[in-house]
Amino acid sequence: MGYKRALEMTSLYPRIVGDRWRELPEQLRRCFETPLNAEMRASGHFRVRWGDRALARWLARMGGLPRAGERVEVELTVTSDAEGETWRRRFGSDELVTRQWEERGLLTERAGSLELRFRLSVSNGRLFFEQEGAGLNVGGARISLPRWLAPRVSGCAWEHGEMQVSVEVSFSGVGLLCRYEGGLERKEMPQ
């Protein structure tokens, strides 16, 4: 097995996606292939929108979602280890840190005590994040949340000169909490 193929299979996202990983454009794959015990950095600008309703804006603020803005500077740092990856996103002065790992073929992402589970799929050169479930982790105990009580998150990444990202967070009965989208360019790390 060549080095490149070995890297793909040890990195979190290629391992979850499987054989369809190679259908993604190379630039996009490189942004999600963080070697074990390494770091990937990217930066760019996003448009961040909050929902129109006062309750939606309050929930977005309480949930630590990035503040609205037209051209928000974004820095992404992904650090990989044997158990998964830590994603540190800085939107202007706001920081959102999550932990990601594979569980039963799904991508699990934890922010604080909230856990979201995603099915990753590839179609037309795009990587899709489809939420399969949500729960709370309280003192090591996992409590599943019914759909009406959990935020809904969906996302997509594709290549258009650089990696493009679109993420939407909504809540049942409230609607859109936050949507952010924009481009990220991977920074080459010194060897």
Sequence and secondary structure as in RCSB ss.txt:
>XXXX:A:sequence
MGYKRALEMTSLYPRIVGDRWRELPEQLRRCFETPLNAEMRASGHFRVRWGDRALARWLARMGGLPRAGERVEVE
LTVTSDAEGETWRRRFGSDELVTRQWEERGLLTERAGSLELRFRLSVSNGRLFFEQEGAGLNVGGARISLPRWLA
PRVSGCAWEHGEMQVSVEVSFSGVGLLCRYEGGLERKEMPQ
>XXXX:A:secstr
  HHHHHHHHSHHHHHHGGGGGGS HHHHHHH   TT EEEEEEEEEEEE SSHHHHHHHHHTT    EEEEEEE
EEEEEETTEEEEEEEETTEEEEEEEEEETTEEEEEETTEEEEEEEEEETTEEEEEEEEEEEEETTEEEE  GGGS
EEEEEEEEESSSEEEEEEEEETTTEEEEEEEEEEEEE    
